Amino acid sequence: MSCIYLDNAATTALSPGVLDAMMPYLTRVYGNPSSQHAAGRESRAAIERARSRVEQALSVRSGRIFFTSGGTEADNWAVLGGARAMAHRGRHIITSAIEHHAVLAAAHRLEREGCTVTFLPVDDRGLVSVEAVREAVRPDTALISVMMANNEVGTLQPIREIGELAREQGILMHTDGVQALGNLPIDLSELPVDLLSLSGHKINGPKGVGALYVGKGAALEALLLGGAQERGQRAGTENVPAIVGMGEAVVQITADIDARTAHIEALRNFLLEEIRARIPRVRLNGHPEKRLPGILNLCVEGIRGEALLPALDLKGLAASSGAACTAGSPDPSHVLLAMGLSREQALASLRFSLGEDNTAREMQAAARILEEVVAQLRTF
Ligand SMILES: *Cc1c(COP(=O)(O)O)cnc(C)c1O
């Protein structure tokens, strides 16, 4: 790609090592993992190897990782399957206003099925308060779903505290860890969560694969029916190459997490300095400290926001207005609105999300491009 790619929260480049790991399963090894012959057994063994690699990277006991078609399916499964399996306890769900749409839409589906959902507010930095969770808990609360790290502004949530609260009360605890993986150390042997969603393509793995961690004893109904795959919990012939790629991607991204995040964070801070030095009236959206290393969400005051991204794109700079899945629609980000930004401010905001391949030169060039585009848009 010849553009400056600062949209790694939307998706990342496939790592060459991941492609190498996948290649045999896109070509020579094509047996159905459920088949009772050598070709099938070879595919089956590859899946189980990938599973143990993910389990080891997250300090999970064997058999607690279930592969899915991505982060969306993992989120849908956790929320719908978790709430349905906990219906004996009650039909009240707690989540936050800034979740990914894969969680929010599933929560809205549960409302249509007769559940009551509390959508917790956030403060102006995008933080959910543990006290607010405590106050929202009712005797019939079945499930709490709060994300580890927000994909638009990067704010990190107090998952340990919320999880402890859930555990005390016997409430099922789900967290969307899609953006957290590779950016924060995740040790599931000591983190009090029951369900955790992951995605392959946000960590230099392939698209169309993800995973759900299901803690021992966690209640969960299956969503996909009609086969014994994934120990009867998720029917459908497995995407073997993608699962192998996911295993390799998780190992790679968690291997040198400190060096990787330090590099990305330094680049992000440099980008912010460069922007601030060139462009007046730019505000940081999100938490000043408790945030992902690679995300820089900015509000550029006094511009028509709709014109911003297309203008950057024309100059070869790939950024985002927030969630990629709502791009193209004129709706302002639900995350920024929940943080108290006005419609105009939310529309005049943009997200840069960095990856490990970005360079300091690119940060300078990106700041220069943004300066030109903002100067144009502000004269209108
Ligand atoms: C990308 C993303 C998802 C969805 O994952 P897919 O694999 O694209 O379906 C879910 N949650 C968060 C926080 C994300 O960033």
The ligand as a MOL file (V3000), in Angstrom:
LIG
                    3D

  0  0  0     0  0            999 V3000
M  V30 BEGIN CTAB
M  V30 COUNTS 15 15 0 0 0
M  V30 BEGIN ATOM
M  V30 1 C -13.1120 -5.1600 15.3410 0
M  V30 2 C -13.8030 -5.3060 16.6390 0
M  V30 3 C -14.8060 -6.2730 16.8070 0
M  V30 4 C -15.2950 -7.1400 15.6800 0
M  V30 5 O -14.3400 -8.0890 15.2740 0
M  V30 6 P -14.4600 -8.7500 13.8110 0
M  V30 7 O -13.4320 -9.8260 13.8380 0
M  V30 8 O -14.1610 -7.6570 12.8220 0
M  V30 9 O -15.8400 -9.2800 13.6760 0
M  V30 10 C -15.3780 -6.3800 18.0480 0
M  V30 11 N -15.0050 -5.6010 19.0810 0
M  V30 12 C -14.0360 -4.6640 18.9470 0
M  V30 13 C -13.6470 -3.8420 20.1260 0
M  V30 14 C -13.4170 -4.4710 17.7220 0
M  V30 15 O -12.4810 -3.5320 17.6010 0
M  V30 END ATOM
M  V30 BEGIN BOND
M  V30 1 1 1 2
M  V30 2 1 2 3
M  V30 3 2 2 14
M  V30 4 1 3 4
M  V30 5 2 3 10
M  V30 6 1 4 5
M  V30 7 1 5 6
M  V30 8 2 6 7
M  V30 9 1 6 8
M  V30 10 1 6 9
M  V30 11 1 10 11
M  V30 12 2 11 12
M  V30 13 1 12 13
M  V30 14 1 12 14
M  V30 15 1 14 15
M  V30 END BOND
M  V30 END CTAB
M  END
